[in-house]
Structure formats: structure tokens, C-alpha cells
């Protein structure tokens, strides 16, 4: 899971999306406001980022 999480934002079509590194949580809050548990969702996002962050990984095909 850590490897895939750290490939987000670097894997182009193989790993679409971005991880939360450097995320502005104030921008994310409106997206969860309609949920029944906005504070819990925000805390879980932060917790997942803390647990999964590690060294940035590059695809094997990426050259330095």
C-alpha cells in the first residue's frame, strides 16, 4: 500500500490521482461537508497520509 500511495502523482496512467502530500486541507473540507461525519473523514485522511507516506517512489521506467 505504501508503494502505491507514494506513486500517486508520479505514475501517470498506471496510478492516476495524487496523494495528500502538501495538501491544503481547508480546500478539501468543503468536499466532505455534506457527509454525516466531516471531522472524522478529515482526521482519517490525515491519519492515512501519516501512515502511508514514505520515500517518494518513481516508476521503474522513469529515468533520473
Residue, then its C-alpha position, 0 to 999 in steps of 0.5 A: x500500500x505504501x508503494x502505491x500511495x507514494x506513486x500517486x502523482x508520479x505514475x501517470x496512467x498506471x496510478x492516476x490521482x495524487x496523494x495528500x502530500x502538501x495538501x491544503x486541507x481547508x480546500x478539501x473540507x468543503x468536499x466532505x461537508x455534506x457527509x454525516x461525519x466531516x471531522x472524522x473523514x478529515x482526521x482519517x485522511x490525515x491519519x492515512x497520509x501519516x501512515x502511508x507516506x514514505x520515500x517518494x517512489x518513481x516508476x521503474x521506467x522513469x529515468x533520473 
